[in-house]
Amino acid sequence: MKISVNGEEAFVQEPVSIAALINQRKINPEAVVVEYNGVILACRDWEKIELKERDTLEIISFVGGG
């Protein structure tokens, strides 16, 4: 199935939750915010939402520095 992740097309097997996708991409879940179809989600909801064809995700990482 085709989705959009950070403005780029991505193909994923279905069904897959947002939490599973983050895990598959080896992203630290404690260091990101996820916007799903224009709505920022609480991390507790990532496991509940299964991605569908044409969904849009923005995964925004926190970067420290000074």
All heavy atoms as TSV, in Angstrom:
chain	resi	resn	atom	element	x	y	z
A	1	MET	N	N	0.843	-1.166	0.000
A	1	MET	CA	C	0.000	0.000	0.000
A	1	MET	C	C	0.888	1.229	0.000
A	1	MET	O	O	1.986	1.208	0.563
A	1	MET	CB	C	-0.949	-0.094	1.184
A	1	MET	CG	C	-0.914	1.000	2.203
A	1	MET	SD	S	-2.077	0.755	3.524
A	1	MET	CE	C	-0.970	0.135	4.746
A	2	LYS	N	N	0.435	2.294	-0.615
A	2	LYS	CA	C	1.226	3.517	-0.748
A	2	LYS	C	C	0.747	4.565	0.259
A	2	LYS	O	O	-0.438	4.838	0.377
A	2	LYS	CB	C	1.097	4.061	-2.166
A	2	LYS	CG	C	1.933	5.290	-2.421
A	2	LYS	CD	C	1.971	5.668	-3.888
A	2	LYS	CE	C	0.605	6.079	-4.382
A	2	LYS	NZ	N	0.609	6.613	-5.759
A	3	ILE	N	N	1.712	5.126	0.994
A	3	ILE	CA	C	1.451	6.223	1.917
A	3	ILE	C	C	2.491	7.313	1.657
A	3	ILE	O	O	3.391	7.131	0.850
A	3	ILE	CB	C	1.511	5.771	3.404
A	3	ILE	CG1	C	2.912	5.271	3.753
A	3	ILE	CG2	C	0.455	4.710	3.683
A	3	ILE	CD1	C	3.125	4.997	5.230
A	4	SER	N	N	2.377	8.415	2.357
A	4	SER	CA	C	3.367	9.486	2.283
A	4	SER	C	C	3.999	9.658	3.653
A	4	SER	O	O	3.291	9.785	4.654
A	4	SER	CB	C	2.695	10.793	1.848
A	4	SER	OG	O	3.611	11.862	1.913
A	5	VAL	N	N	5.331	9.639	3.683
A	5	VAL	CA	C	6.075	9.848	4.926
A	5	VAL	C	C	7.036	11.008	4.696
A	5	VAL	O	O	7.916	10.934	3.839
A	5	VAL	CB	C	6.842	8.588	5.366
A	5	VAL	CG1	C	7.614	8.857	6.654
A	5	VAL	CG2	C	5.897	7.406	5.546
A	6	ASN	N	N	6.825	12.081	5.426
A	6	ASN	CA	C	7.651	13.289	5.310
A	6	ASN	C	C	7.745	13.768	3.854
A	6	ASN	O	O	8.808	14.136	3.368
A	6	ASN	CB	C	9.040	13.070	5.903
A	6	ASN	CG	C	8.988	12.859	7.395
A	6	ASN	OD1	O	7.972	13.107	8.036
A	6	ASN	ND2	N	10.061	12.392	7.964
A	7	GLY	N	N	6.609	13.743	3.170
A	7	GLY	CA	C	6.528	14.262	1.816
A	7	GLY	C	C	7.004	13.329	0.725
A	7	GLY	O	O	6.987	13.695	-0.445
A	8	GLU	N	N	7.413	12.111	1.071
A	8	GLU	CA	C	7.886	11.152	0.080
A	8	GLU	C	C	7.002	9.909	0.078
A	8	GLU	O	O	6.538	9.472	1.121
A	8	GLU	CB	C	9.326	10.741	0.378
A	8	GLU	CG	C	10.305	11.887	0.276
A	8	GLU	CD	C	11.742	11.439	0.501
A	8	GLU	OE1	O	11.992	10.221	0.566
A	8	GLU	OE2	O	12.606	12.320	0.616
A	9	GLU	N	N	6.794	9.349	-1.117
A	9	GLU	CA	C	6.022	8.118	-1.210
A	9	GLU	C	C	6.747	6.980	-0.519
A	9	GLU	O	O	7.966	6.856	-0.617
A	9	GLU	CB	C	5.799	7.726	-2.670
A	9	GLU	CG	C	4.737	8.501	-3.358
A	9	GLU	CD	C	4.433	7.936	-4.749
A	9	GLU	OE1	O	5.102	6.988	-5.210
A	9	GLU	OE2	O	3.508	8.478	-5.369
A	10	ALA	N	N	5.988	6.166	0.176
A	10	ALA	CA	C	6.533	4.981	0.827
A	10	ALA	C	C	5.543	3.845	0.620
A	10	ALA	O	O	4.332	4.066	0.567
A	10	ALA	CB	C	6.743	5.239	2.315
A	11	PHE	N	N	6.070	2.650	0.480
A	11	PHE	CA	C	5.231	1.473	0.332
A	11	PHE	C	C	5.396	0.606	1.567
A	11	PHE	O	O	6.509	0.333	1.990
A	11	PHE	CB	C	5.619	0.698	-0.935
A	11	PHE	CG	C	5.305	1.465	-2.182
A	11	PHE	CD1	C	6.247	2.308	-2.742
A	11	PHE	CD2	C	4.055	1.365	-2.778
A	11	PHE	CE1	C	5.970	3.032	-3.886
A	11	PHE	CE2	C	3.767	2.087	-3.920
A	11	PHE	CZ	C	4.719	2.928	-4.479
A	12	VAL	N	N	4.266	0.205	2.154
A	12	VAL	CA	C	4.284	-0.614	3.367
A	12	VAL	C	C	3.325	-1.781	3.191
A	12	VAL	O	O	2.370	-1.709	2.426
A	12	VAL	CB	C	3.910	0.204	4.623
A	12	VAL	CG1	C	4.922	1.294	4.898
A	12	VAL	CG2	C	2.524	0.795	4.516
A	13	GLN	N	N	3.615	-2.852	3.909
A	13	GLN	CA	C	2.703	-3.990	3.949
A	13	GLN	C	C	1.552	-3.636	4.875
A	13	GLN	O	O	1.739	-2.942	5.872
A	13	GLN	CB	C	3.424	-5.227	4.483
A	13	GLN	CG	C	4.568	-5.696	3.624
A	13	GLN	CD	C	4.112	-6.242	2.286
A	13	GLN	OE1	O	3.045	-6.834	2.177
A	13	GLN	NE2	N	4.911	-6.028	1.265
A	14	GLU	N	N	0.376	-4.099	4.553
A	14	GLU	CA	C	-0.736	-3.840	5.451
A	14	GLU	C	C	-1.109	-5.116	6.174
A	14	GLU	O	O	-0.850	-6.191	5.652
A	14	GLU	CB	C	-1.923	-3.241	4.711
A	14	GLU	CG	C	-2.353	-3.965	3.473
A	14	GLU	CD	C	-3.475	-3.228	2.754
A	14	GLU	OE1	O	-4.479	-2.903	3.396
A	14	GLU	OE2	O	-3.338	-3.006	1.564
A	15	PRO	N	N	-1.686	-5.096	7.319
A	15	PRO	CA	C	-1.886	-3.902	8.150
A	15	PRO	C	C	-0.624	-3.573	8.934
A	15	PRO	O	O	0.126	-4.470	9.321
A	15	PRO	CB	C	-3.003	-4.326	9.098
A	15	PRO	CG	C	-2.824	-5.804	9.253
A	15	PRO	CD	C	-2.249	-6.294	7.939
A	16	VAL	N	N	-0.413	-2.301	9.152
A	16	VAL	CA	C	0.723	-1.856	9.954
A	16	VAL	C	C	0.281	-0.631	10.755
A	16	VAL	O	O	-0.383	0.253	10.236
A	16	VAL	CB	C	1.969	-1.554	9.087
A	16	VAL	CG1	C	1.742	-0.391	8.155
A	16	VAL	CG2	C	3.188	-1.307	9.948
A	17	SER	N	N	0.624	-0.637	12.030
A	17	SER	CA	C	0.294	0.510	12.874
A	17	SER	C	C	1.400	1.553	12.760
A	17	SER	O	O	2.498	1.268	12.273
A	17	SER	CB	C	0.148	0.077	14.341
A	17	SER	OG	O	1.406	-0.318	14.855
A	18	ILE	N	N	1.097	2.741	13.213
A	18	ILE	CA	C	2.117	3.794	13.227
A	18	ILE	C	C	3.289	3.367	14.107
A	18	ILE	O	O	4.447	3.539	13.736
A	18	ILE	CB	C	1.511	5.125	13.691
A	18	ILE	CG1	C	0.499	5.619	12.648
A	18	ILE	CG2	C	2.602	6.168	13.930
A	18	ILE	CD1	C	-0.320	6.808	13.076
A	19	ALA	N	N	3.000	2.767	15.251
A	19	ALA	CA	C	4.067	2.306	16.151
A	19	ALA	C	C	4.959	1.280	15.461
A	19	ALA	O	O	6.186	1.336	15.579
A	19	ALA	CB	C	3.464	1.721	17.430
A	20	ALA	N	N	4.358	0.357	14.715
A	20	ALA	CA	C	5.138	-0.666	14.015
A	20	ALA	C	C	6.000	-0.035	12.923
A	20	ALA	O	O	7.152	-0.426	12.734
A	20	ALA	CB	C	4.214	-1.726	13.428
A	21	LEU	N	N	5.465	0.940	12.206
A	21	LEU	CA	C	6.227	1.612	11.164
A	21	LEU	C	C	7.439	2.338	11.751
A	21	LEU	O	O	8.542	2.260	11.213
A	21	LEU	CB	C	5.345	2.597	10.402
A	21	LEU	CG	C	6.048	3.347	9.281
A	21	LEU	CD1	C	6.320	2.417	8.106
A	21	LEU	CD2	C	5.226	4.531	8.833
A	22	ILE	N	N	7.240	3.015	12.866
A	22	ILE	CA	C	8.348	3.706	13.525
A	22	ILE	C	C	9.404	2.697	13.956
A	22	ILE	O	O	10.598	2.921	13.768
A	22	ILE	CB	C	7.828	4.546	14.707
A	22	ILE	CG1	C	7.076	5.765	14.151
A	22	ILE	CG2	C	8.954	4.977	15.642
A	22	ILE	CD1	C	6.347	6.574	15.168
A	23	ASN	N	N	8.977	1.565	14.474
A	23	ASN	CA	C	9.907	0.512	14.880
A	23	ASN	C	C	10.652	-0.060	13.674
A	23	ASN	O	O	11.866	-0.252	13.728
A	23	ASN	CB	C	9.149	-0.588	15.612
A	23	ASN	CG	C	10.058	-1.632	16.188
A	23	ASN	OD1	O	11.082	-1.323	16.780
A	23	ASN	ND2	N	9.685	-2.890	16.018
A	24	GLN	N	N	9.940	-0.318	12.570
A	24	GLN	CA	C	10.562	-0.857	11.358
A	24	GLN	C	C	11.638	0.074	10.814
A	24	GLN	O	O	12.654	-0.372	10.294
A	24	GLN	CB	C	9.512	-1.082	10.266
A	24	GLN	CG	C	8.579	-2.217	10.522
A	24	GLN	CD	C	7.438	-2.255	9.512
A	24	GLN	OE1	O	7.405	-1.509	8.544
A	24	GLN	NE2	N	6.482	-3.147	9.761
A	25	ARG	N	N	11.411	1.381	10.936
A	25	ARG	CA	C	12.365	2.366	10.418
A	25	ARG	C	C	13.464	2.692	11.427
A	25	ARG	O	O	14.274	3.576	11.199
A	25	ARG	CB	C	11.629	3.636	10.010
A	25	ARG	CG	C	10.775	3.417	8.778
A	25	ARG	CD	C	9.979	4.658	8.433
A	25	ARG	NE	N	9.384	4.475	7.121
A	25	ARG	CZ	C	9.648	5.235	6.078
A	25	ARG	NH1	N	10.469	6.256	6.188
A	25	ARG	NH2	N	9.071	5.005	4.917
A	26	LYS	N	N	13.459	1.983	12.551
A	26	LYS	CA	C	14.473	2.152	13.605
A	26	LYS	C	C	14.565	3.601	14.089
A	26	LYS	O	O	15.642	4.156	14.288
A	26	LYS	CB	C	15.830	1.643	13.126
A	26	LYS	CG	C	15.811	0.170	12.767
A	26	LYS	CD	C	17.165	-0.350	12.454
A	26	LYS	CE	C	17.221	-1.765	11.970
A	26	LYS	NZ	N	16.285	-2.723	12.327
A	27	ILE	N	N	13.387	4.191	14.290
A	27	ILE	CA	C	13.278	5.554	14.798
A	27	ILE	C	C	13.031	5.471	16.302
A	27	ILE	O	O	12.202	4.676	16.758
A	27	ILE	CB	C	12.125	6.308	14.108
A	27	ILE	CG1	C	12.403	6.422	12.609
A	27	ILE	CG2	C	11.895	7.668	14.742
A	27	ILE	CD1	C	11.223	6.939	11.794
A	28	ASN	N	N	13.733	6.289	17.065
A	28	ASN	CA	C	13.542	6.331	18.514
A	28	ASN	C	C	12.187	6.990	18.803
A	28	ASN	O	O	12.027	8.191	18.574
A	28	ASN	CB	C	14.677	7.123	19.165
A	28	ASN	CG	C	14.537	7.216	20.662
A	28	ASN	OD1	O	13.554	6.765	21.251
A	28	ASN	ND2	N	15.520	7.817	21.298
A	29	PRO	N	N	11.209	6.250	19.320
A	29	PRO	CA	C	9.880	6.814	19.539
A	29	PRO	C	C	9.846	7.916	20.601
A	29	PRO	O	O	8.915	8.722	20.623
A	29	PRO	CB	C	9.038	5.612	19.961
A	29	PRO	CG	C	10.010	4.623	20.472
A	29	PRO	CD	C	11.292	4.845	19.711
A	30	GLU	N	N	10.863	7.963	21.441
A	30	GLU	CA	C	10.906	8.991	22.481
A	30	GLU	C	C	11.437	10.320	21.968
A	30	GLU	O	O	11.425	11.310	22.696
A	30	GLU	CB	C	11.750	8.498	23.652
A	30	GLU	CG	C	11.135	7.288	24.338
A	30	GLU	CD	C	12.003	6.747	25.449
A	30	GLU	OE1	O	13.045	7.358	25.775
A	30	GLU	OE2	O	11.642	5.697	25.998
A	31	ALA	N	N	11.898	10.341	20.705
A	31	ALA	CA	C	12.518	11.549	20.161
A	31	ALA	C	C	11.766	12.117	18.954
A	31	ALA	O	O	12.322	12.887	18.191
A	31	ALA	CB	C	13.964	11.261	19.783
A	32	VAL	N	N	10.497	11.691	18.778
A	32	VAL	CA	C	9.738	12.173	17.628
A	32	VAL	C	C	8.317	12.571	18.008
A	32	VAL	O	O	7.786	12.132	19.020
A	32	VAL	CB	C	9.677	11.123	16.487
A	32	VAL	CG1	C	11.044	10.858	15.907
A	32	VAL	CG2	C	9.011	9.851	16.930
A	33	VAL	N	N	7.746	13.378	17.130
A	33	VAL	CA	C	6.324	13.711	17.162
A	33	VAL	C	C	5.771	13.244	15.827
A	33	VAL	O	O	6.421	13.373	14.793
A	33	VAL	CB	C	6.115	15.230	17.325
A	33	VAL	CG1	C	4.658	15.605	17.160
A	33	VAL	CG2	C	6.637	15.696	18.668
A	34	VAL	N	N	4.562	12.692	15.843
A	34	VAL	CA	C	3.954	12.193	14.615
A	34	VAL	C	C	2.686	12.975	14.309
A	34	VAL	O	O	1.806	13.118	15.158
A	34	VAL	CB	C	3.630	10.687	14.726
A	34	VAL	CG1	C	2.891	10.195	13.489
A	34	VAL	CG2	C	4.894	9.880	14.944
A	35	GLU	N	N	2.627	13.459	13.071
A	35	GLU	CA	C	1.414	14.082	12.550
A	35	GLU	C	C	0.810	13.100	11.557
A	35	GLU	O	O	1.466	12.677	10.606
A	35	GLU	CB	C	1.748	15.398	11.853
A	35	GLU	CG	C	0.542	16.106	11.293
A	35	GLU	CD	C	0.922	17.365	10.544
A	35	GLU	OE1	O	1.388	18.315	11.193
A	35	GLU	OE2	O	0.766	17.379	9.308
A	36	TYR	N	N	-0.441	12.736	11.788
A	36	TYR	CA	C	-1.139	11.754	10.974
A	36	TYR	C	C	-2.310	12.427	10.281
A	36	TYR	O	O	-3.230	12.908	10.954
A	36	TYR	CB	C	-1.608	10.608	11.865
A	36	TYR	CG	C	-2.538	9.615	11.227
A	36	TYR	CD1	C	-2.098	8.763	10.231
A	36	TYR	CD2	C	-3.859	9.515	11.636
A	36	TYR	CE1	C	-2.950	7.839	9.659
A	36	TYR	CE2	C	-4.716	8.595	11.081
A	36	TYR	CZ	C	-4.256	7.760	10.089
A	36	TYR	OH	O	-5.109	6.852	9.516
A	37	ASN	N	N	-2.249	12.533	8.968
A	37	ASN	CA	C	-3.296	13.191	8.184
A	37	ASN	C	C	-3.646	14.567	8.756
A	37	ASN	O	O	-4.812	14.939	8.879
A	37	ASN	CB	C	-4.540	12.307	8.075
A	37	ASN	CG	C	-4.284	11.045	7.292
A	37	ASN	OD1	O	-3.412	11.004	6.428
A	37	ASN	ND2	N	-5.022	10.003	7.596
A	38	GLY	N	N	-2.609	15.317	9.146
A	38	GLY	CA	C	-2.791	16.687	9.611
A	38	GLY	C	C	-3.065	16.853	11.094
A	38	GLY	O	O	-3.232	17.965	11.572
A	39	VAL	N	N	-3.098	15.751	11.848
A	39	VAL	CA	C	-3.394	15.802	13.285
A	39	VAL	C	C	-2.199	15.252	14.058
A	39	VAL	O	O	-1.741	14.141	13.792
A	39	VAL	CB	C	-4.658	14.979	13.623
A	39	VAL	CG1	C	-4.924	14.971	15.119
A	39	VAL	CG2	C	-5.856	15.501	12.856
A	40	ILE	N	N	-1.706	16.015	15.023
A	40	ILE	CA	C	-0.611	15.538	15.872
A	40	ILE	C	C	-1.179	14.527	16.861
A	40	ILE	O	O	-2.182	14.787	17.531
A	40	ILE	CB	C	0.076	16.705	16.605
A	40	ILE	CG1	C	0.746	17.616	15.571
A	40	ILE	CG2	C	1.088	16.189	17.623
A	40	ILE	CD1	C	1.370	18.853	16.141
A	41	LEU	N	N	-0.516	13.382	16.936
A	41	LEU	CA	C	-0.994	12.289	17.780
A	41	LEU	C	C	-0.175	12.149	19.053
A	41	LEU	O	O	1.037	12.350	19.044
A	41	LEU	CB	C	-0.880	10.958	17.037
A	41	LEU	CG	C	-1.692	10.792	15.765
A	41	LEU	CD1	C	-1.357	9.452	15.126
A	41	LEU	CD2	C	-3.173	10.879	16.064
A	42	ALA	N	N	-0.840	11.745	20.115
A	42	ALA	CA	C	-0.144	11.332	21.336
A	42	ALA	C	C	0.472	9.958	21.055
A	42	ALA	O	O	-0.132	9.135	20.353
A	42	ALA	CB	C	-1.120	11.248	22.500
A	43	CYS	N	N	1.645	9.707	21.587
A	43	CYS	CA	C	2.318	8.428	21.311
A	43	CYS	C	C	1.503	7.234	21.790
A	43	CYS	O	O	1.621	6.151	21.224
A	43	CYS	CB	C	3.730	8.422	21.882
A	43	CYS	SG	S	3.828	8.663	23.644
A	44	ARG	N	N	0.662	7.414	22.769
A	44	ARG	CA	C	-0.163	6.301	23.248
A	44	ARG	C	C	-1.163	5.834	22.181
A	44	ARG	O	O	-1.690	4.730	22.257
A	44	ARG	CB	C	-0.886	6.674	24.534
A	44	ARG	CG	C	-1.935	7.754	24.352
A	44	ARG	CD	C	-2.655	8.104	25.656
A	44	ARG	NE	N	-3.526	9.225	25.456
A	44	ARG	CZ	C	-3.199	10.500	25.639
A	44	ARG	NH1	N	-1.983	10.801	26.069
A	44	ARG	NH2	N	-4.064	11.459	25.432
A	45	ASP	N	N	-1.424	6.671	21.167
A	45	ASP	CA	C	-2.372	6.324	20.111
A	45	ASP	C	C	-1.715	5.655	18.904
A	45	ASP	O	O	-2.419	5.135	18.031
A	45	ASP	CB	C	-3.120	7.581	19.636
A	45	ASP	CG	C	-3.991	8.167	20.732
A	45	ASP	OD1	O	-4.490	7.392	21.580
A	45	ASP	OD2	O	-4.167	9.395	20.757
A	46	TRP	N	N	-0.398	5.645	18.829
A	46	TRP	CA	C	0.290	5.109	17.654
A	46	TRP	C	C	-0.032	3.642	17.402
A	46	TRP	O	O	-0.143	3.225	16.266
A	46	TRP	CB	C	1.797	5.269	17.781
A	46	TRP	CG	C	2.287	6.678	17.853
A	46	TRP	CD1	C	1.564	7.820	17.692
A	46	TRP	CD2	C	3.619	7.096	18.111
A	46	TRP	NE1	N	2.366	8.930	17.834
A	46	TRP	CE2	C	3.637	8.508	18.090
A	46	TRP	CE3	C	4.799	6.419	18.360
A	46	TRP	CZ2	C	4.798	9.246	18.308
A	46	TRP	CZ3	C	5.949	7.155	18.573
A	46	TRP	CH2	C	5.943	8.560	18.542
A	47	GLU	N	N	-0.151	2.858	18.449
A	47	GLU	CA	C	-0.416	1.429	18.304
A	47	GLU	C	C	-1.860	1.183	17.844
A	47	GLU	O	O	-2.137	0.182	17.184
A	47	GLU	CB	C	-0.166	0.726	19.643
A	47	GLU	CG	C	-0.124	-0.777	19.557
A	47	GLU	CD	C	1.039	-1.305	18.735
A	47	GLU	OE1	O	2.175	-0.845	18.927
A	47	GLU	OE2	O	0.799	-2.179	17.884
A	48	LYS	N	N	-2.763	2.086	18.144
A	48	LYS	CA	C	-4.185	1.911	17.837
A	48	LYS	C	C	-4.527	2.204	16.377
A	48	LYS	O	O	-5.555	1.746	15.883
A	48	LYS	CB	C	-5.030	2.838	18.711
A	48	LYS	CG	C	-4.879	2.609	20.190
A	48	LYS	CD	C	-5.627	3.676	20.956
A	48	LYS	CE	C	-5.278	3.652	22.420
A	48	LYS	NZ	N	-5.856	4.795	23.134
A	49	ILE	N	N	-3.687	2.967	15.690
A	49	ILE	CA	C	-4.016	3.420	14.342
A	49	ILE	C	C	-3.293	2.576	13.304
A	49	ILE	O	O	-2.061	2.549	13.266
A	49	ILE	CB	C	-3.666	4.909	14.164
A	49	ILE	CG1	C	-4.503	5.738	15.113
A	49	ILE	CG2	C	-3.867	5.339	12.715
A	49	ILE	CD1	C	-4.156	7.206	15.140
A	50	GLU	N	N	-4.064	1.883	12.476
A	50	GLU	CA	C	-3.492	1.132	11.361
A	50	GLU	C	C	-3.538	2.020	10.126
A	50	GLU	O	O	-4.561	2.638	9.828
A	50	GLU	CB	C	-4.251	-0.166	11.135
A	50	GLU	CG	C	-3.965	-1.185	12.209
A	50	GLU	CD	C	-4.471	-2.566	11.852
A	50	GLU	OE1	O	-5.154	-2.727	10.823
A	50	GLU	OE2	O	-4.177	-3.482	12.622
A	51	LEU	N	N	-2.424	2.079	9.430
A	51	LEU	CA	C	-2.313	2.934	8.258
A	51	LEU	C	C	-3.159	2.393	7.113
A	51	LEU	O	O	-3.349	1.188	6.976
A	51	LEU	CB	C	-0.855	3.034	7.832
A	51	LEU	CG	C	0.045	3.705	8.870
A	51	LEU	CD1	C	1.504	3.542	8.489
A	51	LEU	CD2	C	-0.313	5.171	9.017
A	52	LYS	N	N	-3.662	3.335	6.304
A	52	LYS	CA	C	-4.477	3.000	5.149
A	52	LYS	C	C	-3.866	3.637	3.908
A	52	LYS	O	O	-3.062	4.557	4.010
A	52	LYS	CB	C	-5.905	3.527	5.342
A	52	LYS	CG	C	-6.614	2.969	6.565
A	52	LYS	CD	C	-7.981	3.584	6.768
A	52	LYS	CE	C	-8.017	5.049	7.090
A	52	LYS	NZ	N	-7.338	5.550	8.244
A	53	GLU	N	N	-4.249	3.145	2.753
A	53	GLU	CA	C	-3.803	3.687	1.468
A	53	GLU	C	C	-3.963	5.207	1.463
A	53	GLU	O	O	-4.993	5.737	1.889
A	53	GLU	CB	C	-4.639	3.068	0.343
A	53	GLU	CG	C	-4.245	3.485	-1.033
A	53	GLU	CD	C	-3.020	2.734	-1.563
A	53	GLU	OE1	O	-2.725	1.628	-1.068
A	53	GLU	OE2	O	-2.384	3.258	-2.472
A	54	ARG	N	N	-2.912	5.905	1.026
A	54	ARG	CA	C	-2.858	7.362	0.858
A	54	ARG	C	C	-2.818	8.158	2.169
A	54	ARG	O	O	-2.996	9.375	2.147
A	54	ARG	CB	C	-4.005	7.867	-0.013
A	54	ARG	CG	C	-3.896	7.379	-1.424
A	54	ARG	CD	C	-4.902	8.060	-2.310
A	54	ARG	NE	N	-5.465	7.050	-3.188
A	54	ARG	CZ	C	-6.692	7.048	-3.637
A	54	ARG	NH1	N	-7.513	8.004	-3.335
A	54	ARG	NH2	N	-7.104	6.085	-4.406
A	55	ASP	N	N	-2.609	7.502	3.305
A	55	ASP	CA	C	-2.416	8.258	4.547
A	55	ASP	C	C	-1.134	9.072	4.442
A	55	ASP	O	O	-0.215	8.735	3.697
A	55	ASP	CB	C	-2.305	7.315	5.757
A	55	ASP	CG	C	-3.660	6.887	6.301
A	55	ASP	OD1	O	-4.675	7.495	5.934
A	55	ASP	OD2	O	-3.683	5.931	7.090
A	56	THR	N	N	-1.084	10.149	5.219
A	56	THR	CA	C	0.076	11.036	5.237
A	56	THR	C	C	0.627	11.115	6.652
A	56	THR	O	O	-0.115	11.396	7.591
A	56	THR	CB	C	-0.326	12.450	4.762
A	56	THR	OG1	O	-0.851	12.354	3.445
A	56	THR	CG2	C	0.862	13.383	4.772
A	57	LEU	N	N	1.927	10.865	6.766
A	57	LEU	CA	C	2.620	10.981	8.049
A	57	LEU	C	C	3.736	12.000	7.932
A	57	LEU	O	O	4.450	12.048	6.929
A	57	LEU	CB	C	3.257	9.655	8.460
A	57	LEU	CG	C	2.372	8.508	8.876
A	57	LEU	CD1	C	3.219	7.289	9.167
A	57	LEU	CD2	C	1.558	8.868	10.088
A	58	GLU	N	N	3.866	12.797	8.954
A	58	GLU	CA	C	5.054	13.644	9.139
A	58	GLU	C	C	5.663	13.190	10.442
A	58	GLU	O	O	5.009	13.216	11.486
A	58	GLU	CB	C	4.687	15.125	9.200
A	58	GLU	CG	C	4.150	15.696	7.901
A	58	GLU	CD	C	5.190	15.750	6.796
A	58	GLU	OE1	O	6.370	15.962	7.088
A	58	GLU	OE2	O	4.797	15.583	5.633
A	59	ILE	N	N	6.901	12.724	10.397
A	59	ILE	CA	C	7.609	12.273	11.588
A	59	ILE	C	C	8.701	13.291	11.850
A	59	ILE	O	O	9.644	13.421	11.065
A	59	ILE	CB	C	8.181	10.855	11.395
A	59	ILE	CG1	C	7.053	9.888	11.047
A	59	ILE	CG2	C	8.929	10.414	12.649
A	59	ILE	CD1	C	7.518	8.499	10.659
A	60	ILE	N	N	8.546	14.020	12.933
A	60	ILE	CA	C	9.432	15.145	13.230
A	60	ILE	C	C	10.326	14.760	14.403
A	60	ILE	O	O	9.849	14.397	15.474
A	60	ILE	CB	C	8.616	16.401	13.561
A	60	ILE	CG1	C	7.720	16.730	12.363
A	60	ILE	CG2	C	9.517	17.580	13.901
A	60	ILE	CD1	C	6.427	17.357	12.712
A	61	SER	N	N	11.637	14.833	14.178
A	61	SER	CA	C	12.614	14.465	15.198
A	61	SER	C	C	13.051	15.671	16.015
A	61	SER	O	O	13.186	16.778	15.470
A	61	SER	CB	C	13.864	13.853	14.548
A	61	SER	OG	O	13.531	12.705	13.850
A	62	PHE	N	N	13.308	15.441	17.288
A	62	PHE	CA	C	13.887	16.464	18.153
A	62	PHE	C	C	15.399	16.400	18.022
A	62	PHE	O	O	15.984	15.324	18.002
A	62	PHE	CB	C	13.520	16.217	19.623
A	62	PHE	CG	C	12.057	16.326	19.903
A	62	PHE	CD1	C	11.301	15.197	20.203
A	62	PHE	CD2	C	11.405	17.538	19.848
A	62	PHE	CE1	C	9.956	15.287	20.465
A	62	PHE	CE2	C	10.053	17.650	20.110
A	62	PHE	CZ	C	9.326	16.509	20.410
A	63	VAL	N	N	16.024	17.561	17.929
A	63	VAL	CA	C	17.475	17.631	17.829
A	63	VAL	C	C	17.961	18.577	18.918
A	63	VAL	O	O	17.488	19.702	19.040
A	63	VAL	CB	C	17.918	18.145	16.438
A	63	VAL	CG1	C	19.422	18.262	16.377
A	63	VAL	CG2	C	17.397	17.230	15.354
A	64	GLY	N	N	18.887	18.095	19.729
A	64	GLY	CA	C	19.451	18.932	20.784
A	64	GLY	C	C	20.696	19.647	20.290
A	64	GLY	O	O	21.295	19.305	19.297
A	65	GLY	N	N	21.041	20.656	20.975
A	65	GLY	CA	C	22.253	21.394	20.605
A	65	GLY	C	C	22.253	22.775	21.248
A	65	GLY	O	O	21.327	23.153	21.935
A	66	GLY	N	N	23.263	23.501	20.957
A	66	GLY	CA	C	23.321	24.809	21.588
A	66	GLY	C	C	24.052	25.820	20.824
A	66	GLY	O	O	24.351	25.873	19.712
